[in-house]
Amino acid sequence: MNTTAPPLELRALEKLREEELEEARAIQSVMLPAESLRAGAVMISHEFQPVAAVGGDFLDYFQLTDGSVGLYMGDVSGKGLPAALYAALAVEHCAAYTRRALRRTMCLRL
């Protein structure tokens, strides 16, 4: 039984994998803040450079109703697509909580 894929099939699989990774990178970039945040005299911005094609790093920053700044960031253990998927889950969880609780007293304090 021959278990090796023909070269054309391998190239098609590699192309599909690269297209899926490109889509994952695009999704991951949407999960990051689109622009810097100015809150009084403070400017918050970021630069994201994953080591792998996609990664498990995430962050967001936002202004709370009292004028203070909320921030969350994290790095999901592991690298690559599995970490990116867990990061997407964490970001959505944090964002959903933030949308419901923009008052300082309701946000987590670490």
C-alpha positions in Angstrom: 0.0 0.0 0.0 1.4 3.4 -1.1 0.8 6.1 1.6 2.6 8.9 -0.1 0.6 11.6 -1.9 1.5 12.5 -5.5 3.4 15.8 -5.9 0.4 17.6 -7.5 -1.8 16.6 -4.5 0.9 17.8 -2.1 1.1 21.1 -3.8 -2.7 21.5 -3.7 -2.7 20.6 0.1 0.1 23.1 0.7 -1.8 25.8 -1.2 -4.9 25.1 0.8 -3.0 25.2 4.0 -1.4 28.6 3.1 -4.8 30.0 2.1 -6.3 28.9 5.5 -3.4 30.4 7.4 -3.8 33.7 5.5 -7.5 33.7 6.5 -6.6 32.9 10.1 -4.1 35.9 10.1 -6.8 38.1 8.7 -9.3 37.0 11.4 -6.6 37.5 14.1 -5.8 41.0 12.9 -9.5 41.9 13.3 -9.4 40.9 16.9 -6.8 43.5 17.7 -7.6 47.2 18.3 -7.8 49.1 15.0 -6.2 52.3 16.2 -4.4 53.9 19.1 -6.3 55.2 22.1 -5.7 58.6 23.6 -7.0 59.0 27.1 -6.0 62.4 28.6 -2.2 62.7 28.3 -1.7 58.9 27.7 -1.5 57.3 24.2 -1.8 53.5 24.0 -0.9 51.7 20.8 0.4 48.3 19.8 2.4 46.4 17.2 1.7 42.7 16.7 4.3 40.4 15.2 3.5 36.7 15.8 6.5 34.3 15.7 4.4 31.7 13.8 2.0 32.3 11.0 -0.7 32.8 13.6 -0.4 32.9 17.3 -2.1 33.0 20.7 -1.4 36.6 21.7 -4.3 39.0 22.2 -5.0 42.4 23.6 -7.5 45.2 23.7 -7.7 48.6 25.3 -10.7 50.9 25.7 -11.9 53.9 27.6 -14.2 53.3 30.6 -17.2 55.6 31.3 -15.3 57.3 34.1 -12.4 58.2 31.7 -10.0 55.6 33.0 -8.5 53.0 30.6 -9.4 49.3 30.5 -6.8 46.9 29.1 -6.6 43.1 28.7 -3.8 41.1 27.1 -2.7 37.5 27.1 -0.8 34.8 25.5 -2.4 31.4 25.0 0.0 28.6 25.8 1.4 27.0 22.6 1.7 28.4 19.2 0.1 28.3 15.8 -3.5 27.6 14.9 -4.7 25.9 18.1 -3.4 28.8 20.2 -5.0 31.3 17.9 -8.3 29.5 18.2 -8.1 29.7 22.0 -7.1 33.3 21.8 -10.2 34.1 19.7 -12.3 32.4 22.3 -10.7 34.5 25.1 -11.0 37.7 23.2 -14.7 37.2 22.5 -15.3 36.4 26.2 -13.4 39.5 27.4 -15.1 41.7 24.7 -18.6 40.4 25.6 -17.9 41.1 29.3 -16.5 44.6 28.5 -19.6 45.5 26.3 -21.8 44.7 29.3 -19.7 46.3 31.9 -17.9 49.5 30.9 -18.1 51.0 34.3 -14.8 50.7 36.2 -16.4 49.1 39.3 -17.6 46.2 37.1 -14.3 45.4 35.3 -11.9 42.9 36.7 -9.0 44.3 38.7 -5.8 42.3 38.8 
